[in-house]
């Protein structure tokens, strides 16, 4: 390579590095993280929506030490106040009159913190190299300074399931709260199981597909056989390791230990992405054969498999409702009404946004659309709070307002499923959040610009 060419290559590399650095800086959240809760917070006079119980009109909720201390009627709290001896400086009382208090909503299936700038590969950490990498932990790549986190939480979504993608077994999902200096601060559960992208069971017939049907079927069979072999080997490894601790450690099989060891009900689930009826049937049957706990992610055709799903108690994470119908002869509102159909059939479910990462703030509106097409308001709220927490295995921390659970709550002007509702306050572990974000800062910036332009126009008129 000539010196001139070498200089040109180095120059291009330098420019690329600068652009990447700038892009990373533009994607960085600059809000200050909230300090730990130092005094109790009492929200008084609001309508409290525990989700796990009936609403409390003119109620009181107390947050203390990062936990929910209790829920009270106004009368109960007034009686308690008479005998209470608050430690100095005493609780911080918040007037909730006319407001509503809900548990912080949960986006059950996202790439929040893993995906920042689509044009910059270095900021897209949800896809690991390799087809089988169950040892990869998504949480270790979460960017705590992502702008997407603050934009999402400003709409009342305070926790999220973070899932890796790409390959047949891309790794381990996690659950995070959308507040913290580092991913360690944000972690609710660092690993909630493992992910499997189930292969299509039906050959694709289209003008742009050159692979013969027989070859497609062969590849599908090979993928399923490889998944099967991975789990059989993991079971054998666990037995060998428990029998002889000197057995060499294999990180892939160690990652699957929590999914295959112990009683089936105590195991962490396998989250299987599947939409077609034959995919879902094959995936659930395979999981049952291995006595694995299973969660279906996607579930377009889940109503057609309802009996099988109920038989094995397999819940579904519905990947969005704001989509087109799956087939030409489907009802126009097939996806809108999917959650209501699952409820009617007795299948457990949660609702995710189905959106790209920057738009996860729309999670409550996916549930709102389901409510407009047959799902009750209580069930719609539950689908993005308690049901999501149960399916992700974190219901002992999140999802409802109950004594002892994490003080992760939102204060609203109405139902959070309504676009016109404002989130006026939010707490994570009792810490009051700064609900500003890049979008609100830009709003203030350009609002000021137009104010100045108006003043200048008035001066010119004079």
C-alpha positions as CSV (number, residue, x, y, z in Angstrom):
1,X,0.0,0.0,0.0
2,X,1.4,3.4,-1.0
3,X,2.0,6.1,1.6
4,X,-0.7,8.3,0.0
5,X,-3.3,5.5,0.2
6,X,-2.2,4.8,3.8
7,X,-2.7,8.5,4.7
8,X,-6.1,8.4,3.1
9,X,-7.2,5.3,5.0
10,X,-5.9,6.8,8.3
11,X,-7.8,10.0,7.6
12,X,-11.1,8.2,6.9
13,X,-10.6,6.1,10.1
14,X,-10.0,9.3,12.1
15,X,-13.1,11.0,10.7
16,X,-15.2,7.9,11.4
17,X,-13.9,7.8,15.0
18,X,-14.8,11.5,15.5
19,X,-18.3,11.0,14.1
20,X,-18.8,7.9,16.3
21,X,-17.7,9.8,19.4
22,X,-20.0,12.7,18.6
23,X,-22.9,10.4,18.0
24,X,-22.3,8.7,21.3
25,X,-22.2,12.1,23.0
26,X,-25.5,13.2,21.3
27,X,-27.1,10.0,22.6
28,X,-26.1,10.6,26.2
29,X,-28.6,11.5,28.9
30,X,-27.4,14.5,30.9
31,X,-30.0,14.5,33.7
32,X,-28.7,14.0,37.3
33,X,-29.7,10.7,38.9
34,X,-31.9,10.9,42.0
35,X,-30.4,10.4,45.4
36,X,-31.6,7.6,47.7
37,X,-34.8,8.3,49.6
38,X,-33.8,10.1,52.9
39,X,-37.3,10.7,54.3
40,X,-40.7,9.2,54.1
41,X,-43.1,10.5,51.4
42,X,-46.8,10.6,52.0
43,X,-49.1,11.1,49.0
44,X,-52.4,12.2,50.4
45,X,-55.9,12.7,48.9
46,X,-55.3,10.8,45.6
47,X,-57.2,7.8,44.2
48,X,-54.9,4.9,44.9
49,X,-55.0,2.1,42.3
50,X,-53.2,-1.0,43.9
51,X,-54.0,-3.2,40.8
52,X,-54.1,-6.2,43.1
53,X,-57.1,-4.8,45.0
54,X,-59.9,-2.3,44.6
55,X,-59.1,1.4,44.2
56,X,-59.0,3.6,47.3
57,X,-60.8,6.9,46.9
58,X,-59.3,9.8,48.7
59,X,-56.6,7.5,49.8
60,X,-53.1,7.8,51.2
61,X,-49.9,5.9,50.3
62,X,-46.6,6.1,52.3
63,X,-43.2,5.4,50.8
64,X,-40.4,4.9,53.2
65,X,-36.9,3.4,52.9
66,X,-37.4,2.7,49.2
67,X,-40.5,0.5,50.0
68,X,-44.2,1.0,50.2
69,X,-44.9,1.4,53.9
70,X,-48.7,1.1,53.5
71,X,-52.0,2.1,51.8
72,X,-54.7,3.8,53.9
73,X,-58.0,5.4,53.6
74,X,-58.0,9.0,54.8
75,X,-59.7,8.0,58.0
76,X,-57.2,5.2,58.7
77,X,-54.3,7.6,58.2
78,X,-55.8,10.3,60.3
79,X,-56.2,7.8,63.2
80,X,-52.6,6.6,62.7
81,X,-51.3,10.3,62.7
82,X,-52.8,10.8,66.2
83,X,-50.4,8.2,67.7
84,X,-47.5,8.5,65.2
85,X,-44.2,9.9,66.3
86,X,-42.3,10.8,63.1
87,X,-38.5,10.9,63.3
88,X,-37.1,14.3,62.4
89,X,-37.5,15.9,59.8
90,X,-40.7,13.9,59.4
91,X,-42.4,12.8,56.3
92,X,-42.7,14.9,53.1
93,X,-46.4,15.4,52.5
94,X,-47.6,15.6,48.8
95,X,-51.0,16.9,48.0
96,X,-52.6,14.3,45.7
97,X,-56.1,15.8,45.5
98,X,-57.6,15.1,42.1
99,X,-54.7,12.9,41.1
100,X,-54.3,9.1,40.7
101,X,-51.5,6.9,42.0
102,X,-50.6,3.7,40.0
103,X,-47.7,1.3,40.2
104,X,-45.0,2.3,37.7
105,X,-45.7,0.6,34.4
106,X,-43.5,-2.2,33.0
107,X,-42.5,-2.6,29.3
108,X,-42.2,-6.4,29.3
109,X,-40.2,-6.8,26.1
110,X,-37.7,-4.2,25.0
111,X,-34.1,-3.4,24.0
112,X,-33.9,-0.3,26.2
113,X,-30.4,0.5,27.1
114,X,-29.1,-1.8,24.4
115,X,-30.1,0.2,21.3
116,X,-29.3,3.9,20.9
117,X,-28.4,5.1,17.4
118,X,-29.5,2.9,14.5
119,X,-26.6,4.2,12.3
120,X,-23.9,3.5,14.8
121,X,-23.2,-0.2,15.3
122,X,-21.2,0.4,18.5
123,X,-24.4,1.7,20.2
124,X,-26.5,-1.4,19.3
125,X,-25.6,-4.0,21.9
126,X,-28.7,-6.3,21.6
127,X,-27.2,-8.6,19.0
128,X,-24.2,-10.7,20.0
129,X,-22.1,-12.5,17.4
130,X,-22.8,-16.2,17.0
131,X,-26.0,-18.2,16.7
132,X,-25.9,-19.8,20.1
133,X,-24.7,-17.6,23.0
134,X,-26.9,-18.4,26.1
135,X,-24.1,-17.2,28.3
136,X,-24.5,-13.6,27.2
137,X,-26.2,-11.4,29.8
138,X,-28.1,-8.5,28.2
139,X,-27.9,-6.4,31.4
140,X,-24.1,-6.1,31.3
141,X,-24.5,-4.1,28.1
142,X,-27.2,-1.7,29.4
143,X,-26.2,2.0,28.9
144,X,-27.5,3.8,32.1
145,X,-27.1,7.1,30.3
146,X,-29.3,6.3,27.4
147,X,-31.7,9.1,26.4
148,X,-34.3,6.5,25.6
149,X,-34.6,5.7,29.3
150,X,-35.6,9.2,30.4
151,X,-38.0,9.6,27.4
152,X,-39.7,6.3,28.3
153,X,-40.0,6.9,32.0
154,X,-41.5,10.4,31.5
155,X,-44.6,8.6,30.3
156,X,-44.9,6.4,33.4
157,X,-43.0,3.4,32.3
158,X,-40.5,2.9,35.1
159,X,-39.3,-0.7,34.5
160,X,-38.6,-2.9,31.6
161,X,-37.7,-6.4,30.5
162,X,-34.5,-6.1,28.4
163,X,-34.1,-8.9,25.8
164,X,-31.2,-9.7,23.5
165,X,-32.0,-10.5,19.9
166,X,-30.3,-12.2,16.9
167,X,-29.3,-15.8,16.5
168,X,-31.2,-18.8,17.7
169,X,-30.2,-18.5,21.4
170,X,-29.1,-14.8,21.9
171,X,-28.7,-14.8,25.6
172,X,-30.3,-14.0,29.0
173,X,-32.9,-11.2,29.4
174,X,-33.1,-9.1,32.5
175,X,-35.4,-6.7,34.3
176,X,-34.3,-3.1,35.0
177,X,-35.7,0.0,36.6
178,X,-35.2,3.1,34.5
179,X,-33.2,5.0,37.0
180,X,-29.6,4.6,38.3
181,X,-26.0,5.5,37.7
182,X,-25.0,2.1,36.5
183,X,-26.7,-1.1,35.3
184,X,-25.9,-2.6,38.7
185,X,-28.0,0.2,40.3
186,X,-30.8,-0.4,37.8
187,X,-31.0,-4.2,38.0
188,X,-34.2,-5.8,39.5
189,X,-33.2,-9.2,38.2
190,X,-29.9,-9.7,36.3
191,X,-31.1,-12.8,34.5
192,X,-34.7,-14.0,34.2
193,X,-34.1,-17.1,32.0
194,X,-33.0,-17.5,28.5
195,X,-34.3,-16.6,25.0
196,X,-34.9,-18.8,22.0
197,X,-35.8,-17.5,18.6
198,X,-38.0,-20.5,17.4
199,X,-37.5,-21.2,13.6
200,X,-40.3,-20.9,11.2
201,X,-42.1,-24.2,10.8
202,X,-43.5,-23.4,7.4
203,X,-41.4,-22.9,4.2
204,X,-41.6,-19.4,2.8
205,X,-43.1,-19.3,-0.7
206,X,-42.3,-16.1,-2.5
207,X,-40.7,-14.8,-5.7
208,X,-37.7,-13.5,-3.8
209,X,-36.9,-16.8,-1.9
210,X,-34.6,-19.0,-3.9
211,X,-34.1,-21.8,-1.4
212,X,-36.2,-24.9,-2.2
213,X,-38.9,-25.9,0.3
214,X,-37.1,-29.2,1.0
215,X,-34.0,-27.3,2.0
216,X,-35.9,-24.9,4.2
217,X,-37.5,-27.8,6.0
218,X,-34.1,-29.4,6.5
219,X,-32.7,-26.2,8.0
220,X,-35.6,-25.9,10.3
221,X,-35.2,-29.4,11.5
222,X,-31.4,-28.8,12.0
223,X,-32.1,-25.7,14.1
224,X,-34.6,-27.5,16.3
225,X,-32.2,-30.5,16.7
226,X,-29.5,-28.1,17.8
227,X,-31.7,-26.4,20.3
228,X,-32.7,-29.8,21.6
229,X,-29.1,-31.0,21.8
230,X,-28.1,-27.9,23.7
231,X,-30.7,-28.4,26.4
232,X,-30.0,-32.2,26.7
233,X,-26.3,-31.5,27.0
234,X,-27.0,-28.8,29.7
235,X,-29.0,-31.3,31.7
236,X,-26.2,-33.8,31.5
237,X,-23.7,-31.2,32.4
238,X,-25.6,-30.1,35.5
239,X,-25.8,-33.7,36.7
240,X,-22.1,-34.2,36.1
241,X,-21.1,-30.9,37.8
242,X,-23.3,-31.6,40.8
243,X,-21.8,-35.1,41.1
244,X,-18.2,-34.0,40.5
245,X,-17.5,-30.3,41.1
246,X,-14.1,-30.7,39.3
247,X,-15.9,-31.2,36.0
248,X,-14.7,-28.4,33.7
249,X,-17.0,-25.4,33.7
250,X,-18.9,-24.6,30.5
251,X,-20.3,-21.1,30.5
252,X,-23.0,-22.0,28.0
253,X,-24.4,-24.8,30.1
254,X,-24.0,-22.8,33.3
255,X,-26.2,-20.1,31.8
256,X,-28.9,-22.7,31.2
257,X,-28.6,-24.3,34.7
258,X,-31.4,-22.2,36.2
259,X,-33.8,-23.3,33.4
260,X,-33.1,-27.1,33.7
261,X,-32.2,-27.7,37.3
262,X,-34.6,-28.4,40.2
263,X,-38.4,-28.7,40.2
264,X,-40.0,-27.5,37.0
265,X,-42.1,-24.9,38.8
266,X,-39.0,-23.3,40.4
267,X,-37.0,-23.0,37.2
268,X,-36.5,-19.8,35.3
269,X,-38.5,-19.7,32.1
270,X,-37.4,-20.0,28.5
271,X,-38.8,-17.1,26.5
272,X,-39.6,-18.4,23.0
273,X,-40.3,-16.0,20.2
274,X,-43.1,-17.5,18.2
275,X,-46.0,-16.1,16.2
276,X,-47.5,-18.7,13.8
277,X,-49.8,-21.4,15.2
278,X,-47.4,-24.2,14.1
279,X,-44.5,-22.4,15.7
280,X,-46.3,-22.0,19.0
281,X,-47.5,-25.6,19.0
282,X,-44.0,-27.0,18.3
283,X,-42.3,-24.7,20.9
284,X,-44.8,-25.5,23.7
285,X,-44.7,-29.2,23.0
286,X,-40.9,-29.1,23.0
287,X,-40.8,-27.2,26.3
288,X,-43.2,-29.6,27.8
289,X,-41.1,-32.6,26.7
290,X,-38.1,-31.1,28.6
291,X,-40.2,-30.0,31.6
292,X,-39.2,-26.4,30.9
293,X,-41.2,-23.3,32.0
294,X,-42.1,-21.5,28.8
295,X,-43.3,-18.0,27.9
296,X,-44.3,-17.2,24.3
297,X,-43.2,-13.8,23.0
298,X,-45.2,-12.5,20.0
299,X,-48.1,-14.8,20.0
300,X,-50.0,-13.6,16.9
301,X,-51.8,-17.0,16.6
302,X,-52.0,-17.7,20.4
303,X,-55.8,-17.8,20.4
304,X,-55.6,-20.8,18.0
305,X,-53.4,-22.6,20.6
306,X,-55.3,-21.6,23.7
307,X,-56.0,-25.1,25.0
308,X,-52.3,-26.1,24.8
309,X,-51.2,-22.9,26.4
310,X,-53.7,-23.3,29.3
311,X,-52.8,-26.9,29.7
312,X,-49.1,-26.1,30.3
313,X,-49.8,-22.7,31.9
314,X,-47.8,-20.8,29.2
315,X,-48.3,-17.0,29.3
316,X,-47.9,-14.8,26.3
317,X,-46.1,-11.4,25.9
318,X,-48.1,-9.8,23.1
319,X,-45.7,-7.8,20.9
320,X,-47.8,-4.8,20.4
321,X,-51.4,-4.2,19.3
322,X,-50.9,-1.3,16.8
323,X,-50.2,-3.6,13.8
324,X,-51.9,-4.8,10.6
325,X,-53.9,-8.0,10.6
326,X,-51.8,-11.1,10.0
327,X,-53.7,-12.5,7.1
328,X,-55.7,-11.1,4.2
329,X,-59.0,-12.6,5.5
330,X,-58.4,-11.7,9.1
331,X,-60.7,-9.2,10.9
332,X,-59.5,-5.6,10.6
333,X,-59.0,-5.4,14.4
334,X,-57.3,-8.8,14.8
335,X,-54.2,-7.4,16.6
336,X,-56.2,-4.7,18.4
337,X,-58.5,-7.3,20.0
338,X,-55.8,-10.0,20.5
339,X,-55.4,-9.3,24.3
340,X,-59.2,-9.4,24.8
341,X,-59.4,-12.7,23.0
342,X,-56.7,-14.2,25.2
343,X,-58.5,-12.9,28.3
344,X,-61.7,-14.5,27.1
345,X,-59.9,-17.8,26.4
346,X,-58.2,-17.8,29.8
347,X,-54.6,-17.4,28.6
348,X,-52.3,-15.3,30.8
349,X,-50.7,-12.4,29.0
350,X,-48.9,-9.0,29.2
351,X,-48.7,-6.3,26.5
352,X,-45.5,-4.8,25.1
353,X,-45.4,-1.8,22.8
354,X,-44.1,-3.6,19.7
355,X,-42.4,-0.4,18.9
356,X,-38.8,0.5,18.1
357,X,-36.7,1.3,21.2
358,X,-37.0,5.1,21.0
359,X,-40.8,4.7,21.1
360,X,-41.2,2.5,24.2
361,X,-43.0,5.4,25.8
362,X,-46.0,4.2,23.8
363,X,-46.3,1.0,25.9
364,X,-49.5,2.3,27.7
365,X,-51.1,3.1,24.4
366,X,-50.7,-0.4,23.2
367,X,-52.8,-1.5,26.2
368,X,-55.1,1.4,25.6
369,X,-55.9,0.2,22.1
370,X,-56.6,-3.3,23.5
371,X,-59.0,-1.6,25.9
372,X,-60.8,0.1,23.0
373,X,-61.4,-3.4,21.5
374,X,-62.8,-5.4,24.3
375,X,-60.3,-5.5,27.1
376,X,-61.5,-4.0,30.4
377,X,-59.6,-1.0,31.9
378,X,-58.6,-3.0,34.9
379,X,-57.2,-5.9,32.7
380,X,-55.5,-3.4,30.4
381,X,-53.7,-1.7,33.4
382,X,-52.8,-5.1,34.8
383,X,-51.3,-6.1,31.4
384,X,-48.6,-3.4,31.8
385,X,-48.1,-3.7,35.6
386,X,-48.8,-6.8,37.6
387,X,-49.2,-9.3,34.8
388,X,-46.0,-8.1,33.2
389,X,-44.2,-8.4,36.6
390,X,-45.6,-12.0,37.1
391,X,-44.5,-13.2,33.7
392,X,-41.0,-11.6,34.1
393,X,-40.7,-13.1,37.6
394,X,-40.4,-9.9,39.6
395,X,-43.9,-9.6,41.1
396,X,-42.4,-9.7,44.6
397,X,-40.9,-6.3,43.8
398,X,-43.0,-4.6,41.2
399,X,-46.4,-4.5,39.5
400,X,-48.8,-3.5,42.3
401,X,-49.1,-1.2,45.2
402,X,-48.7,-3.4,48.3
403,X,-46.9,-3.1,51.6
404,X,-43.3,-4.2,51.3
405,X,-43.0,-3.9,47.6
406,X,-40.6,-1.4,46.0
407,X,-41.8,2.2,46.1
408,X,-41.9,2.5,42.3
409,X,-45.1,4.5,41.6
410,X,-46.5,7.2,39.3
411,X,-48.8,10.1,40.1
412,X,-51.1,11.0,37.2
413,X,-54.0,13.2,36.2
414,X,-56.1,10.2,35.0
415,X,-55.7,6.8,33.5
416,X,-52.1,6.4,32.1
417,X,-53.6,4.5,29.1
418,X,-55.1,7.8,27.9
419,X,-52.9,10.0,25.7
420,X,-54.3,13.2,27.4
421,X,-53.2,12.0,30.8
422,X,-50.1,13.7,32.3
423,X,-47.6,12.0,34.5
424,X,-47.0,14.7,37.2
425,X,-44.7,12.7,39.5
426,X,-42.8,9.5,39.6
427,X,-40.8,7.6,42.2
428,X,-38.4,4.7,41.8
429,X,-37.5,3.0,45.1
430,X,-38.9,6.1,46.8
431,X,-36.6,8.4,44.8
432,X,-38.4,11.3,43.2
433,X,-37.5,11.4,39.5
434,X,-36.6,14.3,37.3
435,X,-39.1,13.7,34.5
436,X,-37.3,16.0,32.1
437,X,-35.6,14.5,29.0
438,X,-34.1,15.5,25.7
439,X,-37.5,16.2,24.2
440,X,-38.7,18.4,27.0
441,X,-35.4,20.3,26.9
442,X,-35.7,20.9,23.2
443,X,-39.3,22.1,23.8
444,X,-38.1,24.6,26.3
445,X,-35.3,25.7,24.0
446,X,-37.4,26.4,21.0
447,X,-40.2,27.9,23.1
448,X,-37.7,30.4,24.3
449,X,-36.6,31.1,20.7
450,X,-40.1,31.9,19.6
451,X,-40.6,34.1,22.7
452,X,-37.5,36.1,21.8
453,X,-38.7,36.3,18.1
454,X,-42.0,37.7,19.4
455,X,-40.3,40.4,21.5
456,X,-38.1,41.4,18.5
457,X,-41.2,41.6,16.3
458,X,-42.9,43.9,18.8
459,X,-39.8,46.1,19.0
460,X,-39.7,46.4,15.2
461,X,-43.4,47.5,15.2
462,X,-42.6,50.2,17.7
